Amino acid sequence: MNKAKIMSQLKTPAELEEFRKGILLKRDPNKPCITLCSGSACHATGSGEVAVSIEEELEKQGLSAEVDIRRTGCHGFCERGPIIVIYPEEICYLQITPEDVPEIVSQTIKEKKVIDRLLCTDPSVSEKIIHESEIPFYKHQERLVFGSNGSIDPKSIDDYLAIGGYSALSKSLSEMSAEQVIEEVKKSNLRGRGGGGFPAGSKWEGSRNAPEEIKYVIVNADEGDPGAYMDRALLEGNPHAILEGLTIGAYAIGAHEGYIYVRQEYPLAVENVNIAIMKAEEYGLLGKNILDSGFDFKVIVHQGAGAFVCGESTALMTALEGRVGEPRPKYVRSNIKGLWERPSVLNNVETWANVPLIINKGAEWFAQIGTEGSKGTKIFSLVGKINNTGLVEVPMGMTLHDIIYKIGGGIPGGKKFKAVQTGGPSGGCLPEEHLGLQVGFDELTKAGSMMGSGGMIILDEDTCMVDVARYFIAFLTDESCGKCVPCREGLRQMLKILTNITEGKGKEGDIELLEVLSETAMEASLCALGKSAPNPFLSTLRYFRDEYEAHIKEKRCPALYCKELVAYYIDPGKCKACGICAKKCPAEAIDGAKKMIHIIDQEKCTKCGTCFEVCPTKFGALTKISGEPVPPPVPEEERIIIRKSKKK
Amino acid sequence: MSEILLQIDGNEVKTTEGMTVLEAAQSAGIFIPTLCHHEKLEPFGGCRICIVEVEDRGWTKLVVSCVYLVEENLVVRTRSEKIDRIRKTIIELLMAHAPDSPQLQVLAKEYGAEKDRFEKEASFCIHCGLCVRYCAEVKKKNAIGFVDRGIKKEISFIPEIAIKECNDCKECFPLCPTSYLQAAFVLTEALAIPQPSTEPASEK
């Protein structure tokens, strides 16, 4: 019955609602359903194999008809993936392997018994946790945008309709004028999630008021920050939400064509969004006269060729036009003159995904979440030296401390927190004293970092901050388009100077020279990439100046990280002559004679750190030395170790 | 086109809509240094040496004058401590490539730039793009283009086109602020059609 209706498309808002009811009626909320995360990161941890074995096992146990399997997008808790959640009980199992599947089917599905060993354990909670929503990683989040990822199959438009999908579009088209939609988005104070934080409503209004008849809406899915993958997870896991937001935006500004600029390194996102477009067209939710509103809209997917700079709005549009992806030098806003010189609204994936929520629940609801200047939630990609790596969505205004400790579970290995790097490569590093900072666009900028697209890299005490700056400047040097001098040449020289400092070749005056280059890049670069490129240096200098000075003046790396400034040394008082370091040393630089204190030949040592890693913790004889000479080797006659006979 | 009145370095300048600040300054005889600008070519905004300070409705910002369009009552300053400092750094960065470029040397003198402030680079090219854009926009031949990206970016003649077009043209040669362009052509020529004993390739 439903199928027949689809053939003739959903023609009116009433038909859409009726069709939705039909889907819900057919779904038995008590029927067991196994959801399995199946995003790109999930595949890397083996969710593909798990999916196959679930299907086989259900078949084998004769349960295929009685149990639904839903392969969803990323759930966010990637540290413990692949994740299975079994409904209706919401039993959550982590780090599943195909070997666990027979037991899950026979125990949990058939017998309704919870398998203890697959449950989540968390040091902050003494008991094992059964339900996904009670896991500390999830409990402190507010997953408004990202939450649906775990409950729908991104390839199924019916799944999206079942959770109320396209009702915001239907509402916009049938109950609201374009101006009202813009007014609502303006009132919500939604700001761009891609990095700039520009108010979306004002951007839309500018385009709507521009005189040209042909306008465009564009999704920026060229996510390129190292370690950031929230846009990928959204596009893979909930593509219809982005399509719906985009269509509402197109209606608001009066565009009839939309583009999704997605990097080609995201094949699953490309696949899922293409399926979503096809399905939406089939259902009449894209195309001509959508839901009898007289509004036409089509969406085209464009795959980027992998240049980071194409995330910059004008470079992205130049690339869309089929030219080399370089930013435009003109001082004209692209919402007035953008793609093909026409008014174009470009928003990031996450920004578009927020739009249906705002339309459905209202601007006032949205604006009550967050801080003064930053409303709603933000998805962060929590990576680095953190226990719970993954994607987290929190209300704006949550403190860095809560994100890192309550959700992220703190720093692994008993190490000390040193800094959090936010905002992608051109963001900045904030030290411990800023952990109380509430996340928000203005708050982060004021502290010397930025929101960016939501990258959050946690650094521990073993991280050298000069090297962090060098790393990000190297990334940006690589990704600079090379058009303007302050960025291309400025970064080239900054990288050289920073590399020299980390290699112990730093000179007096280097910091000042880096500051001059930073000013030139920030003030004179053509686009946002160059203007923000010095941030990694400036923020680390602001908070960790002593580390720069130690490298330059004392040739010492306080974090004992920079290879050229570190020497490995065996503490004669601790060495027990076990021979392990000598055996493992790839450079044969250790004299590991039996019953003799081992000695590293500093000339031969390549500083690979193997000895440091293999020396048994109970001895702890290997040390790193920086900024001071290595003590002379123990004289031959004092090297003999007389092992005490084991006392009773 | 409507007339627009603006102020550059304290002088009232009469211009027309659509003109750039650089054109307005030039029309009034006010000098702003340029490297990648050419009157026959579309504004490029690459070298950033023509950076100026504009004051518009109470806001002061730095913009490059070769791209920024004139506005009514705009106040423009072509020199300030900050502008000079940025220009000096830009010249020094470029002198790491082409320390002997006469154009750069003149600018270096004006802005007190040191030619050895930064470590020397192997390529003389300063990526002004004059040759590339002149060939594409004026000659419509595209015999030379940019290849690669960022710090690896360089100019390169396309041998198949260059062999046919360049010998009779060479109009880009005098545009080059360094000696690099000619060298690149000679190299392309030598590689494309090895000629045993005509002109030595080393002649620049």
Chai-1 contact restraints between the chains, C-beta under 6 A:
chainA,res_idxA,chainB,res_idxB,connection_type,confidence,min_distance_angstrom,max_distance_angstrom,comment,restraint_id
A,P329,B,G45,contact,1.0,0.0,6.0,A-B,restraint_1
A,P329,B,V67,contact,1.0,0.0,6.0,A-B,restraint_2
A,K330,B,V67,contact,1.0,0.0,6.0,A-B,restraint_3
A,Y331,B,Y68,contact,1.0,0.0,6.0,A-B,restraint_4
A,T477,B,I151,contact,1.0,0.0,6.0,A-B,restraint_5
A,S480,B,G150,contact,1.0,0.0,6.0,A-B,restraint_6
A,C481,B,R149,contact,1.0,0.0,6.0,A-B,restraint_7
A,G482,B,R149,contact,1.0,0.0,6.0,A-B,restraint_8
A,G482,B,G150,contact,1.0,0.0,6.0,A-B,restraint_9
A,G482,B,K153,contact,1.0,0.0,6.0,A-B,restraint_10
A,K483,B,G46,contact,1.0,0.0,6.0,A-B,restraint_11
A,C484,B,G46,contact,1.0,0.0,6.0,A-B,restraint_12
A,C484,B,R48,contact,1.0,0.0,6.0,A-B,restraint_13
A,V485,B,C47,contact,1.0,0.0,6.0,A-B,restraint_14
A,V485,B,R48,contact,1.0,0.0,6.0,A-B,restraint_15
A,V485,B,I90,contact,1.0,0.0,6.0,A-B,restraint_16
A,V485,B,L93,contact,1.0,0.0,6.0,A-B,restraint_17
A,P486,B,R48,contact,1.0,0.0,6.0,A-B,restraint_18
A,R488,B,I151,contact,1.0,0.0,6.0,A-B,restraint_19
A,E489,B,L93,contact,1.0,0.0,6.0,A-B,restraint_20
A,R492,B,I151,contact,1.0,0.0,6.0,A-B,restraint_21
A,Q493,B,F118,contact,1.0,0.0,6.0,A-B,restraint_22
A,V516,B,T89,contact,1.0,0.0,6.0,A-B,restraint_23
A,T520,B,I86,contact,1.0,0.0,6.0,A-B,restraint_24
A,T520,B,T89,contact,1.0,0.0,6.0,A-B,restraint_25
A,E523,B,L62,contact,1.0,0.0,6.0,A-B,restraint_26
A,E523,B,I86,contact,1.0,0.0,6.0,A-B,restraint_27
A,A524,B,R48,contact,1.0,0.0,6.0,A-B,restraint_28
A,A524,B,I51,contact,1.0,0.0,6.0,A-B,restraint_29
A,A524,B,I86,contact,1.0,0.0,6.0,A-B,restraint_30
A,L526,B,G45,contact,1.0,0.0,6.0,A-B,restraint_31
